[in-house]
Amino acid sequence: MAMKRLLAIAAALSFVGASAMVAGAERVVTVGQFASRVVAAIGQDAGDIEAVKRSLRAMGLVTEFDAAAPLTAGMAARIAGELGVRVAPTPTPAAPLSTGQAVALAGHIAGVVVDKAAAGLTETPDQCLSSDNRGACVACCKEATGLTGQFCGHFCHANVPPPPSPEEPQP
């Protein structure tokens, strides 16, 4: 599983050189926008850049960053690494990341961070898996674990609603 993630990140970052020409026509992604995406994807407050920096520091980020600076492959890899996500080194660390690459990498980082948090659970909220629907299961899971909707949404994929009661009309 970890190897798949490492390969996915390596593949995403390997396209940096090829997409650098296309990135010029795209809007530049800043380090602050990328950091905000990571924090929001984890389900934490991404209201302002100071809240984002506090959240990232609490997760292990030690690198200070200029929120207005363009996001490069090297900076994205550094942020990912400090948050516990292994990424393959890129041959062009100064190359800018495209919007698509930044979105994909932010989502991947968030997924790994959430998975690591969930791994610390002593028991899963199995009682939620018989909720009336997936939304109710997610709400139950969030309340029981204190984790984000991303973990709970994945967990509740296995939700099996109870059978209808005999009094309910059948379709």
N, C-alpha and C positions, 0 to 999 in steps of 0.2 A: 504494500500500500504506500509506504513512504517512498519507495523507488518510483512508483507511478507518479507521485506528486513531484518528485525531483525532476523526472523526465518531462512532465508537463510544463514546469517552470522553465527548464532549459530550452524547451521548444519555443515557448513564448518569448523568452529573451533572445533567442537566436535570430528571430525575425527583426530585431531592432535595426540592424544594419540595412536590411532590405527595405524596411519601412521608413527609414529616415527621410528619404526623398518625399514620400507621401505625407509624412508628419509635417513637413513645411507648409502644406496646403491646409492642414488641420489646425484647429485651435490648440495652443500649447497647454499641456497639462502641468499644473504647478505641484510642488511637493505638498503644499497645504491642501489642495483638492484631493490628492491621492490619500493623504493621511485622514482626511475627513471621510472619504469613502470607506477606508478600512474600519474606522471607528463606528460609522453608521451601520456597516454590514455586520458588525459584531453585536449591534443592538444597543450601543451606548450613545450618550449625548454628544452630538457633533455640531452643536449650536454655534459655537465660535471657535476660533483657532486655539485659544487658550484652554478651553475644555477638551479639545482634541489632543493637545499636547499633554495635558494631565492624564487623560485616559491612556495614551500610549506609554507614558512614563510608568504608570501603574502596571502595565503589561510587560515592562522590561526594556523599553526603548531608552537608550542613554544618549544617543546622538541628538544634539541640538540641530534644528534645521530652519532654514529661511523658507517660510511658507510661500513666498512669492517667487521663489526660484523655480526654473523649469525642472520637471522630473526627468532624471536621467536613469539609465539602466543600473548604473552603479549605486545611486542613492536608493532606488527601489529595492535592490538586492540587499543593501545594508539595513534598511528598515525591516525587510522580511527576516533577515538573519537574526537581528536583535529581538524580534518577536517570536523566535523559535522556529521559523520556517526555513528549511534548507533550500538554497537555490544554487544552481550551477553558475560558476563565474562566467561573465560575459566578455567576449574579446573587445567589445567597444563600450566600456563603462560610461563614457561621456555622451553617448548617443541618447537623444530624447526618446521617451516612450510615447507611443501613440495613445489616444484616448481608449481605444479598444484593449490595448495591452494593459494599460493602467487599471481599467475596470476589471479585466480578467484576473490580474494579479491581486488586486484588493479583495476580490471575492474569494480567491484561493487562500490568502492569508487569513481572512476572517474564518473560513471553514476550518483551517488547521487550529487556530486559537480556540474556537468553540469546541472542537473535538478534544483538545487537550484539557479544557475546563471540564468537559463532560466525563473524561476519563477519571477525574478525581471524585466522581460521585461514588458514595458507598453503596447506594442502591438506586435503581431506576424507578421512575414513577409508574410502575406497571398498572396501578389502579386506574390510570387515565386511559388506558388502551381499550376500555369498553364504553367510552363516552358516546353520546348520541351522534356526534359528527366530528370531523377532524378539527374544526375550529374550537369546539369544546375541549377536545383532547389537548390542543396546544395551550389553551388557557389553564387547564388543570396542571399540565406539565410545568409551565412557567411558574405557577404558584407553588408547586411542590418542590421545585429544584432551585428557583431563583435564576435559572439560566435564560438565555435569549430565545426568541422565537425561532431563530435559525436551527438551533439544536432541537428544540421541541417540535418544529415542523418536520424535521427528518425523523425523529423518534416516533411521531404520531402517524407516520406513513403506514405503520402496521396496525392502526386503529381498526377495530372490528366493532361496529355499532351493535348494540343488543338487538335481538330479533323483535319484530313488532309484537305487541301484546295481542292476545286472542280477541279482545274487544274492538281493536282497531279495524276499520274496513280495509280490505285488501284491494289493490288496484286491479 
